Amino acid sequence: MSRPAPDLSQQLAMLRILYGACAAALDAFQAADNALDEQLVRDLQAMVERTHGEIERLTATIANSRPD
């Protein structure tokens, strides 16, 4: 079984780190329930959703690039 190209694996790893960091920050801001941070919470929610989508897309790309 061959491995995906290193650049794709690195991109996926960076996306997973970004996703985890944004999700943890989002959890912290939601727990604080601070009205001053509403825009930041919306921005973090958007980043979590976008990053999740990119992880799914890149995971599919890597899976499709492997020979049968």
N, C-alpha and C positions, 0 to 999 in steps of 0.2 A: 504494500500500500504506500503510495507516494504522499509526501507532505505538501501542503499548500505553499505557494510562494512566500518567502519570508516577509516581504512587504505587506502582503494581505494578512498574515498572522499577526504582524506587529500592529497594523491598523485595527484589527479586531481586538487585540489586547488593550490598545489605547482607548478604544470606544467603551470597552467594559470598565476600565478605570474611571472614565468620564461619567458613565452611567451610574456607577456606585457612588461617586463623589456627589453628583447632583441629587441622587435619590436620598442620600444621607442628609445633605443640606436641606432638602425639601422637608424631610421628616422633622428636622430640628426647628425650622421656621414654622411649620404647621403646629408643632407642639407648643411653641412660644405664643402663638395666637396674637401676634403683634400687628395691629392694623397699619402701622407705618411701613410694613414690609409686604403689603399686598402685591405690588408690582413685581417685586423680587420673587415672590411665591409663584406668580403667573409665569414669569420668565423661566424659573426652574422647572415648572410643570411642562412647559413647552420643550425645554431642553431634554428632559427625561423621555418624553414621548418621541422626539425626533431621534435621539440617540438609540432608543429601543428599536425604532424602525431601521436605522442604519445597521445596527447589529444583526437584525434579521436578514437584511439585504446582503450584507457581506458574508454572513454564514452560508446563505444559499449560493452565493458566487463561489465560495471556497468549495462547497460540496459538489457543485456542478463542474468544477475544474479538475476534480480527481478522476483519473481513468477508471473505467469499470473493471 
